[in-house]
Amino acid sequence: MPGNLHYRIEQPCAAPQQVIYDVLLDVERWPDWMPGVRAATWERPGTTGTGVGGIRRFGMPGLTVREEIVDGEPPHHQSYILLSGMPVKTYRADVYFDDRPSGSLITWEATFDSRIPGLGALVRVVARSGIAKTAAALAREAERQAHAKG
């Protein structure tokens, strides 16, 4: 993976891998559960079931982010690159969903470079914090949906 900056988040989840993957693909519902997201849509739909080739766009106060899904292997893995919206370049994230006896483990890793010289460490802290909140919210929503399906 390219990039000098890196973070890794691990988030346990009681839901099965496929439920988590499906929640992540249901971009239009992100505002219902993802912290700070006010709107989300597919700018360009990707391959059914994986999202590969799709571009998702979501907005938060003062910010619109665009990401392209570059790999998907349901229910185990999704990769995306950042197209715009943050002060980073060469951003690539890999999200893994591993089976565990009590559900799943979400592992979210990213590498990138800062567009702002000297601020890489701060950008990393902010990005990692945002993804940690997102991973926790993803786990809660997947657990809620898994429980609702019974």
N, C-alpha and C positions, 0 to 999 in steps of 0.2 A: 504494500500500500504506500503511495507517495505521501509526502507531507512530513514536516518536522514536529508537529504537535499531535498529541494523541490522548484519547481518553477511553476508558472502558467502564461500563456500568453493568452490574449484575443485579437482576431483580427476580426474586422468586415469585411464582404465580401458581395458584391452585387450579387454574384452568388447563385444559388440554392444548397442545401446540396448535392444532387446526383452528380452534376458537380464537386464539391470540392472533394468528396470521389473518384470519377473516376480519377481525376488528381493525387491524392495521390497514387492510385494503379498503375498508368502508370509509373512504376519505370524507364523503359528504356528512358523515355523523361525527367527525372529529370535534366540532364545536360543542357537542353534547358532553364530552368527557375530557378533552385535552386542555390542560391549563393555559389560559390566555388566548386560545384560538377562537376568533369570532366568526370566521368564515373559512370554508375549505371546499375545494372542488377539483375535479380532474380537468386540467387544461387540455390534455390529450390522453384519452383512455389507452391503457396498455393491454397486454394480452390477458384474456379472461383467466382468472384463477391465480395468476402470478403478478399482474400489473407491469410486467417487464415492457419497457418502451414507453410507459405512461409518464406524463408530467403532472405532478400534483402541485396545486397552489393553495397556500393558506395564509390568512391574515391575522395579525395581532395588532394591538394599538401601535400605530406608527411604523408598521413593518409588514411587507408582503414577501413571503418566501416561496421559491420555486425549486422543486426537486425532481430529478428523473430517476425512475427505478431502472437499474441496469442489470439486475440479476434477481431471480426468484426461484426458490425450490420449496414449494409448500410441502409440509408445514414447518420446515426446518430453518429457512434462511431467506433474507431479503437484503439487497444492497441498493443504495441510492447515492447519487452525487448531487451536490448543491449547484444549482444553476444561477441563482441570484437571491439577494435579500439579506446577506450577512457579510461582515467585513473579513471574509476568508476566501482562500482560493485552494484549488486541488482538494476540496472536501469530498471525502468518500466515507460512507458509513456502512457497516455490515451489522445486521441484526439477526441473531441466532435464537432459535427456540428449541431447547433441549428437553427431552423427556426426563422427568424425575419421579420417584415413587409417590410424591405428594402433589404432582402436577407437572409443572414445567419450570425451566429457568430461562429468563430472557437475558441475553448478553448483547449489549449495544456497544460497538467499538467504532471509533472514527479517527481518521488522520486528516490533517489539513495544514495549511500555512496561513499566517495572518497577512492581510493586505496592508495592515498598518504597522510599519517598522517599530519595534520596541514594545508593542502591546500584545505580543503573542501569548504571554502567560495569562494576562487578564482575559483575553478572548477565550482561551482554553477553559478558564474557571467558569465564565459565563455560559459557554456552550455545554460544558459538562453538567452544570447545575440544571440547565433547561432540559437536557436529555434525561437526567435522573428523575426529574418531576414527571416527564412524559412517560418514561418506563413504568414508574409507579402507577400512574393513571391508566396506562394500557393494561397493566395487570389487574387493577380493580375492575375496569370495564369488562375484560375478558371473564373474570370470575363472576361478575354480575350476570353476564349473558349465559355462561355455562350453568349457573344456578337456575336461571329462568327457564332453560331448556330441560332442566331436571334430570 
